[in-house]
Amino acid sequence: MDPDTVIFTIEHLIESYKKAKGLGVDFFPKHKKDSFDQLAGTEELREQIENGWSKLQIEASWKKDLIWYKAIRKKYLLYPDFE
């Protein structure tokens, strides 16, 4: 991987939220909540962060949907799966 590549993770998002909250800053201001929710595809991620969920808890909440997605996806693969 290129050393200049920046990887943004859930941990960064959670940490930024906590720092903003500690400073009294609204990390998800009302007029921006819809934008974040739209980018995330649902309000669920924002709500999980606001409710103090950990990275592991958030990732675990995706497990069922990822299993479903991977099963559907297999029908359309042109090459063997990488997993």
C-alpha positions, 0 to 999 in steps of 0.5 A: 500500500502506498505510504501516502494512502490515508485509511479512515476507519470506524475507529477514527469516526468514533474517536472524532465523535468522542473528541467533539462531544468532549469539546461540546461540539455537535458532531452530527448537527441537525442539518448534517445528520441527513447528509451523514445518514444518506452517505452511510445508507441509513441512520443506524451507524450514526445512532450506534456511534451516538449511543456509544457502540464500539467498533466491534459492536458496530461490525457485529451488527453488520454480520447478518447483512454481509452473509446475505450479501455474499451469498447473493454476490456469488451468483454474479462473480466472474472469477473465484471468490477471494475468501 
